Amino acid sequence: MKLLNIIRSEPDDITKTFIEDFSKDDGAKKVVLYEGDTDWSALVDDIFSYDKVVCWW
């Protein structure tokens, strides 16, 4: 299963642990929005191509 993690703001330590645990599969990807330039077109494509999407506030 392909999992997309969208991270909107800098996570605390507990949230980082959750994200890392969920992302152990080979099909996992992280998109970090708070670090700068975001390719919004690619993000929309990823949202529709991944099986599950988790948005971390």
C-alpha positions as a Markdown table, in Angstrom:
| # | Residue | x | y | z |
|---|---|---|---|---|
| 1 | Met | 0.0 | 0.0 | 0.0 |
| 2 | Lys | 1.3 | 3.4 | -1.0 |
| 3 | Leu | 1.1 | 6.0 | 1.8 |
| 4 | Leu | 1.5 | 9.8 | 1.4 |
| 5 | Asn | 2.3 | 11.9 | 4.4 |
| 6 | Ile | 1.6 | 15.6 | 4.0 |
| 7 | Ile | 3.3 | 17.6 | 6.8 |
| 8 | Arg | 1.9 | 21.1 | 7.2 |
| 9 | Ser | 3.8 | 22.4 | 10.2 |
| 10 | Glu | 6.9 | 21.3 | 12.1 |
| 11 | Pro | 6.0 | 18.2 | 14.1 |
| 12 | Asp | 6.8 | 17.6 | 17.7 |
| 13 | Asp | 8.8 | 14.6 | 18.8 |
| 14 | Ile | 5.7 | 12.3 | 19.3 |
| 15 | Thr | 4.3 | 13.2 | 15.9 |
| 16 | Lys | 7.7 | 12.6 | 14.3 |
| 17 | Thr | 7.7 | 9.1 | 15.8 |
| 18 | Phe | 4.2 | 8.4 | 14.4 |
| 19 | Ile | 5.2 | 9.7 | 10.9 |
| 20 | Glu | 8.4 | 7.5 | 10.9 |
| 21 | Asp | 6.5 | 4.4 | 12.1 |
| 22 | Phe | 3.8 | 4.9 | 9.4 |
| 23 | Ser | 6.4 | 5.5 | 6.8 |
| 24 | Lys | 8.4 | 2.3 | 7.2 |
| 25 | Asp | 6.9 | 0.7 | 4.1 |
| 26 | Asp | 8.6 | 1.1 | 0.8 |
| 27 | Gly | 5.5 | 2.8 | -0.7 |
| 28 | Ala | 5.6 | 5.7 | 1.7 |
| 29 | Lys | 6.4 | 9.3 | 0.8 |
| 30 | Lys | 6.6 | 12.5 | 2.9 |
| 31 | Val | 5.8 | 16.0 | 1.5 |
| 32 | Val | 6.9 | 18.7 | 3.9 |
| 33 | Leu | 5.0 | 22.0 | 3.3 |
| 34 | Tyr | 6.6 | 24.2 | 5.9 |
| 35 | Glu | 10.1 | 24.0 | 4.6 |
| 36 | Gly | 9.6 | 26.1 | 1.5 |
| 37 | Asp | 8.8 | 25.7 | -2.1 |
| 38 | Thr | 6.1 | 23.2 | -2.8 |
| 39 | Asp | 5.3 | 21.8 | -6.2 |
| 40 | Trp | 1.5 | 22.0 | -5.9 |
| 41 | Ser | 0.8 | 20.3 | -9.2 |
| 42 | Ala | 2.9 | 17.3 | -8.2 |
| 43 | Leu | 1.3 | 17.2 | -4.8 |
| 44 | Val | -2.2 | 17.0 | -6.4 |
| 45 | Asp | -0.9 | 14.2 | -8.7 |
| 46 | Asp | 0.5 | 12.4 | -5.6 |
| 47 | Ile | -2.8 | 12.7 | -3.7 |
| 48 | Phe | -4.7 | 10.9 | -6.5 |
| 49 | Ser | -2.0 | 8.3 | -7.1 |
| 50 | Tyr | -1.4 | 7.1 | -3.5 |
| 51 | Asp | -3.7 | 4.6 | -1.7 |
| 52 | Lys | -3.8 | 6.5 | 1.6 |
| 53 | Val | -3.1 | 10.1 | 2.4 |
| 54 | Val | -2.4 | 11.4 | 6.0 |
| 55 | Cys | -2.3 | 15.1 | 6.6 |
| 56 | Trp | -0.3 | 16.1 | 9.7 |
| 57 | Trp | -1.2 | 19.5 | 11.0 |
